[in-house]
């Protein structure tokens, strides 16, 4: 079976677009489409349906594409481990983080680097997403820890942590209890931030994917911290990950879609050909395991529940 065709199918699945997948791999769209078509012919099933709204998996594709992900992940692991055995890499892990990544998750990353079979130092760089992605492609960073808002299918991905999203709407009477449906929240004017940390991309995609108009405040906040403050002052509504609500709001409510909580996920992204590949895979696994112990975010201004890590400094391992 042609591995290139498998990677092309994986890229289309993640980007929901043949043209975007082709751009990411640096090939023409006809070349990528032909690769997917040959794979479909070999498998005897159709993997994707195309429509004016984009590309989505067929019923058969929904069953087979996760298997393709696992197969390629296993293949990449074999390659990375062989490289570590034959050409051991040295040096620190250089990790880029979005401004949305909290101190608790950064603390988990330091602990993960120290817990490797061959412990490594961790060197951090916080920057906007575009700068981080460019640095990863140029080999200046080894791994990113960022919101899961852009596919980058030519790279390896692992979801690290997921947290609920809340809406702060000054038009809602303080003390109003219960979650708010996305369709109801769509009536508010949302304050946005520059499309650099991933929050605005997440917000825009959320409304687009649900065929809802995104009404926006005509101004713009400089960061999610200012977004929180302006919403508290009544300038407009704000959509934030729960951990980024820094003040106690009487009109801060969980956001749900069809009764199911809306969540933001954070992922690790790293290159398949990185000399630290096997160590990065081990690092990412440790990070995901330790992040799973963080639990739900504490209430703004409140304390973490007993046994939950609220904040871990890079120099102090969690107990």
C-alpha positions as protocol buffer text, in pm:
chain_id: "A"
residue {
  index: 1
  type: UNK
  ca { x: 0 y: 0 z: 0 }
}
residue {
  index: 2
  type: UNK
  ca { x: 136 y: 343 z: -96 }
}
residue {
  index: 3
  type: UNK
  ca { x: 231 y: 537 z: 218 }
}
residue {
  index: 4
  type: UNK
  ca { x: 212 y: 867 z: 31 }
}
residue {
  index: 5
  type: UNK
  ca { x: -155 y: 802 z: -49 }
}
residue {
  index: 6
  type: UNK
  ca { x: -223 y: 730 z: 318 }
}
residue {
  index: 7
  type: UNK
  ca { x: -60 y: 1058 z: 420 }
}
residue {
  index: 8
  type: UNK
  ca { x: -257 y: 1249 z: 157 }
}
residue {
  index: 9
  type: UNK
  ca { x: -585 y: 1099 z: 284 }
}
residue {
  index: 10
  type: UNK
  ca { x: -489 y: 1190 z: 640 }
}
residue {
  index: 11
  type: UNK
  ca { x: -414 y: 1547 z: 531 }
}
residue {
  index: 12
  type: UNK
  ca { x: -749 y: 1585 z: 356 }
}
residue {
  index: 13
  type: UNK
  ca { x: -926 y: 1448 z: 664 }
}
residue {
  index: 14
  type: UNK
  ca { x: -757 y: 1703 z: 890 }
}
residue {
  index: 15
  type: UNK
  ca { x: -787 y: 2008 z: 666 }
}
residue {
  index: 16
  type: UNK
  ca { x: -1131 y: 1918 z: 520 }
}
residue {
  index: 17
  type: UNK
  ca { x: -993 y: 2046 z: 190 }
}
residue {
  index: 18
  type: UNK
  ca { x: -798 y: 1891 z: -99 }
}
residue {
  index: 19
  type: UNK
  ca { x: -642 y: 2227 z: -188 }
}
residue {
  index: 20
  type: UNK
  ca { x: -532 y: 2302 z: 171 }
}
residue {
  index: 21
  type: UNK
  ca { x: -386 y: 1952 z: 206 }
}
residue {
  index: 22
  type: UNK
  ca { x: -193 y: 1996 z: -119 }
}
residue {
  index: 23
  type: UNK
  ca { x: -53 y: 2331 z: -4 }
}
residue {
  index: 24
  type: UNK
  ca { x: 63 y: 2181 z: 322 }
}
residue {
  index: 25
  type: UNK
  ca { x: 249 y: 1900 z: 145 }
}
residue {
  index: 26
  type: UNK
  ca { x: 385 y: 2125 z: -129 }
}
residue {
  index: 27
  type: UNK
  ca { x: 228 y: 1930 z: -417 }
}
residue {
  index: 28
  type: UNK
  ca { x: -30 y: 2022 z: -677 }
}
residue {
  index: 29
  type: UNK
  ca { x: -394 y: 1954 z: -603 }
}
residue {
  index: 30
  type: UNK
  ca { x: -426 y: 1711 z: -900 }
}
residue {
  index: 31
  type: UNK
  ca { x: -128 y: 1511 z: -768 }
}
residue {
  index: 32
  type: UNK
  ca { x: -280 y: 1485 z: -422 }
}
residue {
  index: 33
  type: UNK
  ca { x: -628 y: 1404 z: -558 }
}
residue {
  index: 34
  type: UNK
  ca { x: -481 y: 1131 z: -777 }
}
residue {
  index: 35
  type: UNK
  ca { x: -297 y: 984 z: -479 }
}
residue {
  index: 36
  type: UNK
  ca { x: -620 y: 968 z: -276 }
}
residue {
  index: 37
  type: UNK
  ca { x: -808 y: 823 z: -575 }
}
residue {
  index: 38
  type: UNK
  ca { x: -550 y: 544 z: -612 }
}
residue {
  index: 39
  type: UNK
  ca { x: -581 y: 466 z: -242 }
}
residue {
  index: 40
  type: UNK
  ca { x: -961 y: 452 z: -269 }
}
residue {
  index: 41
  type: UNK
  ca { x: -931 y: 220 z: -566 }
}
residue {
  index: 42
  type: UNK
  ca { x: -696 y: -8 z: -377 }
}
residue {
  index: 43
  type: UNK
  ca { x: -920 y: -14 z: -70 }
}
residue {
  index: 44
  type: UNK
  ca { x: -1236 y: -54 z: -276 }
}
residue {
  index: 45
  type: UNK
  ca { x: -1418 y: 222 z: -87 }
}
residue {
  index: 46
  type: UNK
  ca { x: -1475 y: 596 z: -122 }
}
residue {
  index: 47
  type: UNK
  ca { x: -1320 y: 793 z: 164 }
}
residue {
  index: 48
  type: UNK
  ca { x: -1454 y: 1146 z: 105 }
}
residue {
  index: 49
  type: UNK
  ca { x: -1759 y: 1333 z: -19 }
}
residue {
  index: 50
  type: UNK
  ca { x: -1710 y: 1679 z: -172 }
}
residue {
  index: 51
  type: UNK
  ca { x: -1971 y: 1955 z: -152 }
}
residue {
  index: 52
  type: UNK
  ca { x: -1979 y: 2337 z: -176 }
}
residue {
  index: 53
  type: UNK
  ca { x: -1934 y: 2343 z: 204 }
}
residue {
  index: 54
  type: UNK
  ca { x: -1614 y: 2141 z: 189 }
}
residue {
  index: 55
  type: UNK
  ca { x: -1496 y: 1784 z: 225 }
}
residue {
  index: 56
  type: UNK
  ca { x: -1621 y: 1533 z: 478 }
}
residue {
  index: 57
  type: UNK
  ca { x: -1560 y: 1159 z: 530 }
}
residue {
  index: 58
  type: UNK
  ca { x: -1806 y: 908 z: 386 }
}
residue {
  index: 59
  type: UNK
  ca { x: -1958 y: 648 z: 617 }
}
residue {
  index: 60
  type: UNK
  ca { x: -1679 y: 410 z: 518 }
}
residue {
  index: 61
  type: UNK
  ca { x: -1420 y: 686 z: 546 }
}
residue {
  index: 62
  type: UNK
  ca { x: -1525 y: 762 z: 904 }
}
residue {
  index: 63
  type: UNK
  ca { x: -1438 y: 401 z: 992 }
}
residue {
  index: 64
  type: UNK
  ca { x: -1113 y: 375 z: 796 }
}
residue {
  index: 65
  type: UNK
  ca { x: -950 y: 718 z: 847 }
}
residue {
  index: 66
  type: UNK
  ca { x: -884 y: 669 z: 1223 }
}
residue {
  index: 67
  type: UNK
  ca { x: -713 y: 341 z: 1132 }
}
residue {
  index: 68
  type: UNK
  ca { x: -496 y: 528 z: 882 }
}
residue {
  index: 69
  type: UNK
  ca { x: -402 y: 777 z: 1157 }
}
residue {
  index: 70
  type: UNK
  ca { x: -296 y: 495 z: 1387 }
}
residue {
  index: 71
  type: UNK
  ca { x: -103 y: 313 z: 1113 }
}
residue {
  index: 72
  type: UNK
  ca { x: 93 y: 625 z: 1017 }
}
residue {
  index: 73
  type: UNK
  ca { x: 158 y: 706 z: 1382 }
}
residue {
  index: 74
  type: UNK
  ca { x: 301 y: 357 z: 1436 }
}
residue {
  index: 75
  type: UNK
  ca { x: 516 y: 388 z: 1124 }
}
residue {
  index: 76
  type: UNK
  ca { x: 651 y: 724 z: 1239 }
}
residue {
  index: 77
  type: UNK
  ca { x: 730 y: 574 z: 1581 }
}
residue {
  index: 78
  type: UNK
  ca { x: 931 y: 295 z: 1420 }
}
residue {
  index: 79
  type: UNK
  ca { x: 1130 y: 547 z: 1216 }
}
residue {
  index: 80
  type: UNK
  ca { x: 1190 y: 775 z: 1516 }
}
residue {
  index: 81
  type: UNK
  ca { x: 1308 y: 492 z: 1741 }
}
residue {
  index: 82
  type: UNK
  ca { x: 1544 y: 358 z: 1473 }
}
residue {
  index: 83
  type: UNK
  ca { x: 1690 y: 707 z: 1434 }
}
residue {
  index: 84
  type: UNK
  ca { x: 1740 y: 738 z: 1811 }
}
residue {
  index: 85
  type: UNK
  ca { x: 1923 y: 403 z: 1822 }
}
residue {
  index: 86
  type: UNK
  ca { x: 2151 y: 476 z: 1528 }
}
residue {
  index: 87
  type: UNK
  ca { x: 2206 y: 852 z: 1566 }
}
residue {
  index: 88
  type: UNK
  ca { x: 2131 y: 967 z: 1922 }
}
residue {
  index: 89
  type: UNK
  ca { x: 2047 y: 1339 z: 1932 }
}
residue {
  index: 90
  type: UNK
  ca { x: 2167 y: 1573 z: 2204 }
}
residue {
  index: 91
  type: UNK
  ca { x: 2054 y: 1907 z: 2338 }
}
residue {
  index: 92
  type: UNK
  ca { x: 1744 y: 2063 z: 2487 }
}
residue {
  index: 93
  type: UNK
  ca { x: 1387 y: 2036 z: 2364 }
}
residue {
  index: 94
  type: UNK
  ca { x: 1291 y: 2373 z: 2217 }
}
residue {
  index: 95
  type: UNK
  ca { x: 918 y: 2424 z: 2265 }
}
residue {
  index: 96
  type: UNK
  ca { x: 702 y: 2707 z: 2132 }
}
residue {
  index: 97
  type: UNK
  ca { x: 386 y: 2794 z: 2323 }
}
residue {
  index: 98
  type: UNK
  ca { x: 84 y: 3008 z: 2242 }
}
residue {
  index: 99
  type: UNK
  ca { x: -2 y: 3289 z: 2487 }
}
residue {
  index: 100
  type: UNK
  ca { x: -316 y: 3087 z: 2566 }
}
residue {
  index: 101
  type: UNK
  ca { x: -109 y: 2811 z: 2729 }
}
residue {
  index: 102
  type: UNK
  ca { x: -129 y: 2846 z: 3106 }
}
residue {
  index: 103
  type: UNK
  ca { x: 146 y: 2814 z: 3367 }
}
residue {
  index: 104
  type: UNK
  ca { x: 6 y: 2485 z: 3494 }
}
residue {
  index: 105
  type: UNK
  ca { x: 47 y: 2320 z: 3153 }
}
residue {
  index: 106
  type: UNK
  ca { x: 395 y: 2471 z: 3113 }
}
residue {
  index: 107
  type: UNK
  ca { x: 486 y: 2324 z: 3452 }
}
residue {
  index: 108
  type: UNK
  ca { x: 371 y: 1983 z: 3330 }
}
residue {
  index: 109
  type: UNK
  ca { x: 598 y: 2023 z: 3026 }
}
residue {
  index: 110
  type: UNK
  ca { x: 904 y: 2085 z: 3243 }
}
residue {
  index: 111
  type: UNK
  ca { x: 821 y: 1779 z: 3451 }
}
residue {
  index: 112
  type: UNK
  ca { x: 776 y: 1570 z: 3135 }
}
residue {
  index: 113
  type: UNK
  ca { x: 1118 y: 1675 z: 3001 }
}
residue {
  index: 114
  type: UNK
  ca { x: 1284 y: 1582 z: 3330 }
}
residue {
  index: 115
  type: UNK
  ca { x: 1107 y: 1246 z: 3336 }
}
residue {
  index: 116
  type: UNK
  ca { x: 1234 y: 1122 z: 2999 }
}
residue {
  index: 117
  type: UNK
  ca { x: 1442 y: 806 z: 2970 }
}
residue {
  index: 118
  type: UNK
  ca { x: 1720 y: 1048 z: 2878 }
}
residue {
  index: 119
  type: UNK
  ca { x: 1618 y: 1369 z: 3065 }
}
residue {
  index: 120
  type: UNK
  ca { x: 1648 y: 1691 z: 2871 }
}
residue {
  index: 121
  type: UNK
  ca { x: 1631 y: 2061 z: 2941 }
}
residue {
  index: 122
  type: UNK
  ca { x: 1328 y: 2246 z: 2807 }
}
residue {
  index: 123
  type: UNK
  ca { x: 1372 y: 2584 z: 2638 }
}
residue {
  index: 124
  type: UNK
  ca { x: 1049 y: 2783 z: 2591 }
}
residue {
  index: 125
  type: UNK
  ca { x: 950 y: 3045 z: 2337 }
}
residue {
  index: 126
  type: UNK
  ca { x: 612 y: 3219 z: 2363 }
}
residue {
  index: 127
  type: UNK
  ca { x: 496 y: 3389 z: 2043 }
}
residue {
  index: 128
  type: UNK
  ca { x: 202 y: 3433 z: 1806 }
}
residue {
  index: 129
  type: UNK
  ca { x: 92 y: 3122 z: 1619 }
}
residue {
  index: 130
  type: UNK
  ca { x: 223 y: 3230 z: 1278 }
}
residue {
  index: 131
  type: UNK
  ca { x: 570 y: 3294 z: 1420 }
}
residue {
  index: 132
  type: UNK
  ca { x: 569 y: 2960 z: 1603 }
}
residue {
  index: 133
  type: UNK
  ca { x: 464 y: 2765 z: 1294 }
}
residue {
  index: 134
  type: UNK
  ca { x: 734 y: 2935 z: 1086 }
}
residue {
  index: 135
  type: UNK
  ca { x: 996 y: 2856 z: 1351 }
}
residue {
  index: 136
  type: UNK
  ca { x: 888 y: 2491 z: 1356 }
}
residue {
  index: 137
  type: UNK
  ca { x: 911 y: 2465 z: 977 }
}
residue {
  index: 138
  type: UNK
  ca { x: 1252 y: 2635 z: 979 }
}
residue {
  index: 139
  type: UNK
  ca { x: 1388 y: 2395 z: 1242 }
}
residue {
  index: 140
  type: UNK
  ca { x: 1422 y: 2663 z: 1510 }
}
residue {
  index: 141
  type: UNK
  ca { x: 1174 y: 2482 z: 1737 }
}
residue {
  index: 142
  type: UNK
  ca { x: 1124 y: 2110 z: 1801 }
}
residue {
  index: 143
  type: UNK
  ca { x: 763 y: 2104 z: 1918 }
}
residue {
  index: 144
  type: UNK
  ca { x: 468 y: 2341 z: 1959 }
}
residue {
  index: 145
  type: UNK
  ca { x: 206 y: 2348 z: 2233 }
}
residue {
  index: 146
  type: UNK
  ca { x: -83 y: 2541 z: 2081 }
}
residue {
  index: 147
  type: UNK
  ca { x: -464 y: 2554 z: 2050 }
}
residue {
  index: 148
  type: UNK
  ca { x: -593 y: 2289 z: 1812 }
}
residue {
  index: 149
  type: UNK
  ca { x: -712 y: 2532 z: 1544 }
}
residue {
  index: 150
  type: UNK
  ca { x: -495 y: 2459 z: 1238 }
}
residue {
  index: 151
  type: UNK
  ca { x: -440 y: 2116 z: 1085 }
}
residue {
  index: 152
  type: UNK
  ca { x: -70 y: 2123 z: 973 }
}
residue {
  index: 153
  type: UNK
  ca { x: -115 y: 1765 z: 843 }
}
residue {
  index: 154
  type: UNK
  ca { x: 248 y: 1719 z: 737 }
}
residue {
  index: 155
  type: UNK
  ca { x: 338 y: 1715 z: 1109 }
}
residue {
  index: 156
  type: UNK
  ca { x: 260 y: 1481 z: 1395 }
}
residue {
  index: 157
  type: UNK
  ca { x: -15 y: 1582 z: 1638 }
}
residue {
  index: 158
  type: UNK
  ca { x: -122 y: 1474 z: 1986 }
}
residue {
  index: 159
  type: UNK
  ca { x: -405 y: 1629 z: 2188 }
}
residue {
  index: 160
  type: UNK
  ca { x: -270 y: 1723 z: 2531 }
}
residue {
  index: 161
  type: UNK
  ca { x: -551 y: 1892 z: 2721 }
}
residue {
  index: 162
  type: UNK
  ca { x: -913 y: 1998 z: 2672 }
}
residue {
  index: 163
  type: UNK
  ca { x: -1107 y: 2253 z: 2875 }
}
residue {
  index: 164
  type: UNK
  ca { x: -1460 y: 2400 z: 2864 }
}
residue {
  index: 165
  type: UNK
  ca { x: -1541 y: 2733 z: 2702 }
}
residue {
  index: 166
  type: UNK
  ca { x: -1747 y: 3002 z: 2873 }
}
residue {
  index: 167
  type: UNK
  ca { x: -1939 y: 3309 z: 2758 }
}
residue {
  index: 168
  type: UNK
  ca { x: -1928 y: 3639 z: 2946 }
}
residue {
  index: 169
  type: UNK
  ca { x: -2227 y: 3841 z: 2829 }
}
residue {
  index: 170
  type: UNK
  ca { x: -2300 y: 4173 z: 3004 }
}
residue {
  index: 171
  type: UNK
  ca { x: -2653 y: 4167 z: 2861 }
}
residue {
  index: 172
  type: UNK
  ca { x: -2733 y: 3867 z: 3082 }
}
residue {
  index: 173
  type: UNK
  ca { x: -2856 y: 3951 z: 3430 }
}
residue {
  index: 174
  type: UNK
  ca { x: -2587 y: 3878 z: 3694 }
}
residue {
  index: 175
  type: UNK
  ca { x: -2651 y: 3556 z: 3878 }
}
residue {
  index: 176
  type: UNK
  ca { x: -2829 y: 3390 z: 3587 }
}
residue {
  index: 177
  type: UNK
  ca { x: -2762 y: 3021 z: 3633 }
}
residue {
  index: 178
  type: UNK
  ca { x: -2706 y: 2739 z: 3390 }
}
residue {
  index: 179
  type: UNK
  ca { x: -2527 y: 2701 z: 3058 }
}
residue {
  index: 180
  type: UNK
  ca { x: -2607 y: 2899 z: 2746 }
}
residue {
  index: 181
  type: UNK
  ca { x: -2672 y: 2738 z: 2408 }
}
residue {
  index: 182
  type: UNK
  ca { x: -2451 y: 2849 z: 2121 }
}
residue {
  index: 183
  type: UNK
  ca { x: -2759 y: 2949 z: 1918 }
}
residue {
  index: 184
  type: UNK
  ca { x: -2867 y: 3181 z: 2201 }
}
residue {
  index: 185
  type: UNK
  ca { x: -2516 y: 3322 z: 2250 }
}
residue {
  index: 186
  type: UNK
  ca { x: -2508 y: 3416 z: 1880 }
}
residue {
  index: 187
  type: UNK
  ca { x: -2730 y: 3715 z: 1958 }
}
residue {
  index: 188
  type: UNK
  ca { x: -2450 y: 3895 z: 2142 }
}
residue {
  index: 189
  type: UNK
  ca { x: -2181 y: 4127 z: 2003 }
}
residue {
  index: 190
  type: UNK
  ca { x: -1848 y: 3954 z: 2068 }
}
residue {
  index: 191
  type: UNK
  ca { x: -1521 y: 4134 z: 2132 }
}
residue {
  index: 192
  type: UNK
  ca { x: -1237 y: 3973 z: 1937 }
}
residue {
  index: 193
  type: UNK
  ca { x: -859 y: 3982 z: 1974 }
}
residue {
  index: 194
  type: UNK
  ca { x: -595 y: 3984 z: 1695 }
}
residue {
  index: 195
  type: UNK
  ca { x: -587 y: 3646 z: 1524 }
}
residue {
  index: 196
  type: UNK
  ca { x: -255 y: 3550 z: 1679 }
}
residue {
  index: 197
  type: UNK
  ca { x: -303 y: 3333 z: 1988 }
}
residue {
  index: 198
  type: UNK
  ca { x: -570 y: 3105 z: 1836 }
}
residue {
  index: 199
  type: UNK
  ca { x: -875 y: 3233 z: 2024 }
}
residue {
  index: 200
  type: UNK
  ca { x: -1026 y: 3433 z: 1737 }
}
residue {
  index: 201
  type: UNK
  ca { x: -968 y: 3145 z: 1495 }
}
residue {
  index: 202
  type: UNK
  ca { x: -1145 y: 2910 z: 1735 }
}
residue {
  index: 203
  type: UNK
  ca { x: -1438 y: 3151 z: 1779 }
}
residue {
  index: 204
  type: UNK
  ca { x: -1477 y: 3210 z: 1406 }
}
residue {
  index: 205
  type: UNK
  ca { x: -1461 y: 2839 z: 1322 }
}
residue {
  index: 206
  type: UNK
  ca { x: -1712 y: 2756 z: 1595 }
}
residue {
  index: 207
  type: UNK
  ca { x: -1975 y: 2988 z: 1451 }
}
residue {
  index: 208
  type: UNK
  ca { x: -1900 y: 2897 z: 1088 }
}
residue {
  index: 209
  type: UNK
  ca { x: -1921 y: 2522 z: 1155 }
}
residue {
  index: 210
  type: UNK
  ca { x: -2265 y: 2572 z: 1306 }
}
residue {
  index: 211
  type: UNK
  ca { x: -2394 y: 2805 z: 1032 }
}
residue {
  index: 212
  type: UNK
  ca { x: -2434 y: 3092 z: 1277 }
}
residue {
  index: 213
  type: UNK
  ca { x: -2350 y: 3459 z: 1214 }
}
residue {
  index: 214
  type: UNK
  ca { x: -2074 y: 3599 z: 1433 }
}
residue {
  index: 215
  type: UNK
  ca { x: -2172 y: 3948 z: 1543 }
}
residue {
  index: 216
  type: UNK
  ca { x: -1868 y: 4145 z: 1653 }
}
residue {
  index: 217
  type: UNK
  ca { x: -1792 y: 4459 z: 1850 }
}
residue {
  index: 218
  type: UNK
  ca { x: -1638 y: 4718 z: 1612 }
}
residue {
  index: 219
  type: UNK
  ca { x: -1326 y: 4757 z: 1825 }
}
residue {
  index: 220
  type: UNK
  ca { x: -1062 y: 4500 z: 1916 }
}
residue {
  index: 221
  type: UNK
  ca { x: -895 y: 4394 z: 2242 }
}
residue {
  index: 222
  type: UNK
  ca { x: -517 y: 4345 z: 2244 }
}
residue {
  index: 223
  type: UNK
  ca { x: -519 y: 4012 z: 2430 }
}
residue {
  index: 224
  type: UNK
  ca { x: -748 y: 3763 z: 2601 }
}
residue {
  index: 225
  type: UNK
  ca { x: -669 y: 3937 z: 2932 }
}
residue {
  index: 226
  type: UNK
  ca { x: -807 y: 4267 z: 2802 }
}
residue {
  index: 227
  type: UNK
  ca { x: -1098 y: 4076 z: 2648 }
}
residue {
  index: 228
  type: UNK
  ca { x: -1190 y: 3951 z: 2994 }
}
residue {
  index: 229
  type: UNK
  ca { x: -1169 y: 4300 z: 3145 }
}
residue {
  index: 230
  type: UNK
  ca { x: -1376 y: 4465 z: 2871 }
}
residue {
  index: 231
  type: UNK
  ca { x: -1648 y: 4204 z: 2900 }
}
residue {
  index: 232
  type: UNK
  ca { x: -1660 y: 4268 z: 3275 }
}
residue {
  index: 233
  type: UNK
  ca { x: -1700 y: 4642 z: 3202 }
}
residue {
  index: 234
  type: UNK
  ca { x: -1991 y: 4575 z: 2966 }
}
residue {
  index: 235
  type: UNK
  ca { x: -1819 y: 4668 z: 2639 }
}
residue {
  index: 236
  type: UNK
  ca { x: -1937 y: 4347 z: 2472 }
}
residue {
  index: 237
  type: UNK
  ca { x: -1952 y: 3971 z: 2512 }
}
residue {
  index: 238
  type: UNK
  ca { x: -1647 y: 3747 z: 2536 }
}
residue {
  index: 239
  type: UNK
  ca { x: -1584 y: 3382 z: 2461 }
}
residue {
  index: 240
  type: UNK
  ca { x: -1294 y: 3236 z: 2660 }
}
residue {
  index: 241
  type: UNK
  ca { x: -1145 y: 2907 z: 2776 }
}
residue {
  index: 242
  type: UNK
  ca { x: -1246 y: 2862 z: 3140 }
}
residue {
  index: 243
  type: UNK
  ca { x: -889 y: 2891 z: 3269 }
}
residue {
  index: 244
  type: UNK
  ca { x: -847 y: 3237 z: 3111 }
}
residue {
  index: 245
  type: UNK
  ca { x: -1128 y: 3400 z: 3310 }
}
residue {
  index: 246
  type: UNK
  ca { x: -926 y: 3606 z: 3556 }
}
residue {
  index: 247
  type: UNK
  ca { x: -1210 y: 3790 z: 3732 }
}
residue {
  index: 248
  type: UNK
  ca { x: -1525 y: 3666 z: 3900 }
}
residue {
  index: 249
  type: UNK
  ca { x: -1823 y: 3740 z: 3675 }
}
residue {
  index: 250
  type: UNK
  ca { x: -2186 y: 3712 z: 3773 }
}
residue {
  index: 251
  type: UNK
  ca { x: -2277 y: 3665 z: 3406 }
}
residue {
  index: 252
  type: UNK
  ca { x: -2011 y: 3407 z: 3314 }
}
residue {
  index: 253
  type: UNK
  ca { x: -2181 y: 3089 z: 3193 }
}
residue {
  index: 254
  type: UNK
  ca { x: -2068 y: 2760 z: 3034 }
}
residue {
  index: 255
  type: UNK
  ca { x: -2123 y: 2743 z: 2658 }
}
residue {
  index: 256
  type: UNK
  ca { x: -2298 y: 2433 z: 2523 }
}
residue {
  index: 257
  type: UNK
  ca { x: -2401 y: 2309 z: 2181 }
}
residue {
  index: 258
  type: UNK
  ca { x: -2708 y: 2088 z: 2185 }
}
residue {
  index: 259
  type: UNK
  ca { x: -2656 y: 2046 z: 2557 }
}
residue {
  index: 260
  type: UNK
  ca { x: -2295 y: 1927 z: 2511 }
}
residue {
  index: 261
  type: UNK
  ca { x: -2018 y: 2151 z: 2653 }
}
residue {
  index: 262
  type: UNK
  ca { x: -1814 y: 2340 z: 2394 }
}
residue {
  index: 263
  type: UNK
  ca { x: -1445 y: 2275 z: 2460 }
}
residue {
  index: 264
  type: UNK
  ca { x: -1110 y: 2406 z: 2340 }
}
residue {
  index: 265
  type: UNK
  ca { x: -829 y: 2156 z: 2289 }
}
residue {
  index: 266
  type: UNK
  ca { x: -455 y: 2212 z: 2303 }
}
residue {
  index: 267
  type: UNK
  ca { x: -216 y: 1993 z: 2107 }
}
residue {
  index: 268
  type: UNK
  ca { x: 151 y: 1917 z: 2062 }
}
residue {
  index: 269
  type: UNK
  ca { x: 280 y: 1943 z: 1704 }
}
residue {
  index: 270
  type: UNK
  ca { x: 622 y: 1821 z: 1591 }
}
residue {
  index: 271
  type: UNK
  ca { x: 801 y: 1715 z: 1275 }
}
residue {
  index: 272
  type: UNK
  ca { x: 828 y: 1356 z: 1156 }
}
residue {
  index: 273
  type: UNK
  ca { x: 1194 y: 1400 z: 1063 }
}
residue {
  index: 274
  type: UNK
  ca { x: 1311 y: 1575 z: 1379 }
}
residue {
  index: 275
  type: UNK
  ca { x: 1632 y: 1411 z: 1514 }
}
residue {
  index: 276
  type: UNK
  ca { x: 1468 y: 1412 z: 1860 }
}
residue {
  index: 277
  type: UNK
  ca { x: 1164 y: 1229 z: 1721 }
}
residue {
  index: 278
  type: UNK
  ca { x: 1157 y: 936 z: 1965 }
}
residue {
  index: 279
  type: UNK
  ca { x: 1230 y: 1161 z: 2264 }
}
residue {
  index: 280
  type: UNK
  ca { x: 960 y: 1403 z: 2150 }
}
residue {
  index: 281
  type: UNK
  ca { x: 711 y: 1118 z: 2127 }
}
residue {
  index: 282
  type: UNK
  ca { x: 798 y: 1010 z: 2481 }
}
residue {
  index: 283
  type: UNK
  ca { x: 785 y: 1373 z: 2600 }
}
residue {
  index: 284
  type: UNK
  ca { x: 443 y: 1430 z: 2444 }
}
residue {
  index: 285
  type: UNK
  ca { x: 307 y: 1111 z: 2600 }
}
residue {
  index: 286
  type: UNK
  ca { x: 429 y: 1212 z: 2947 }
}
residue {
  index: 287
  type: UNK
  ca { x: 289 y: 1562 z: 2898 }
}
residue {
  index: 288
  type: UNK
  ca { x: -55 y: 1432 z: 2799 }
}
residue {
  index: 289
  type: UNK
  ca { x: -60 y: 1198 z: 3100 }
}
residue {
  index: 290
  type: UNK
  ca { x: 34 y: 1472 z: 3347 }
}
residue {
  index: 291
  type: UNK
  ca { x: -202 y: 1727 z: 3190 }
}
residue {
  index: 292
  type: UNK
  ca { x: -485 y: 1478 z: 3238 }
}
residue {
  index: 293
  type: UNK
  ca { x: -435 y: 1519 z: 3613 }
}
residue {
  index: 294
  type: UNK
  ca { x: -500 y: 1894 z: 3601 }
}
residue {
  index: 295
  type: UNK
  ca { x: -876 y: 1842 z: 3610 }
}
residue {
  index: 296
  type: UNK
  ca { x: -1133 y: 2118 z: 3555 }
}
residue {
  index: 297
  type: UNK
  ca { x: -1027 y: 2477 z: 3597 }
}
residue {
  index: 298
  type: UNK
  ca { x: -1100 y: 2632 z: 3936 }
}
residue {
  index: 299
  type: UNK
  ca { x: -1356 y: 2908 z: 3964 }
}
residue {
  index: 300
  type: UNK
  ca { x: -1210 y: 3255 z: 3892 }
}
residue {
  index: 301
  type: UNK
  ca { x: -1053 y: 3386 z: 4211 }
}
residue {
  index: 302
  type: UNK
  ca { x: -1110 y: 3050 z: 4379 }
}
residue {
  index: 303
  type: UNK
  ca { x: -885 y: 2764 z: 4478 }
}
residue {
  index: 304
  type: UNK
  ca { x: -821 y: 2440 z: 4302 }
}
residue {
  index: 305
  type: UNK
  ca { x: -1003 y: 2140 z: 4449 }
}
residue {
  index: 306
  type: UNK
  ca { x: -802 y: 1922 z: 4684 }
}
residue {
  index: 307
  type: UNK
  ca { x: -553 y: 1706 z: 4494 }
}
residue {
  index: 308
  type: UNK
  ca { x: -569 y: 1918 z: 4178 }
}
residue {
  index: 309
  type: UNK
  ca { x: -264 y: 2099 z: 4042 }
}
residue {
  index: 310
  type: UNK
  ca { x: -356 y: 2469 z: 4008 }
}
residue {
  index: 311
  type: UNK
  ca { x: -14 y: 2607 z: 3914 }
}
residue {
  index: 312
  type: UNK
  ca { x: 319 y: 2434 z: 3876 }
}
residue {
  index: 313
  type: UNK
  ca { x: 630 y: 2645 z: 3843 }
}
residue {
  index: 314
  type: UNK
  ca { x: 899 y: 2521 z: 3601 }
}
residue {
  index: 315
  type: UNK
  ca { x: 1144 y: 2470 z: 3885 }
}
residue {
  index: 316
  type: UNK
  ca { x: 919 y: 2269 z: 4113 }
}
residue {
  index: 317
  type: UNK
  ca { x: 790 y: 1924 z: 4021 }
}
residue {
  index: 318
  type: UNK
  ca { x: 427 y: 1857 z: 4109 }
}
residue {
  index: 319
  type: UNK
  ca { x: 370 y: 1632 z: 4406 }
}
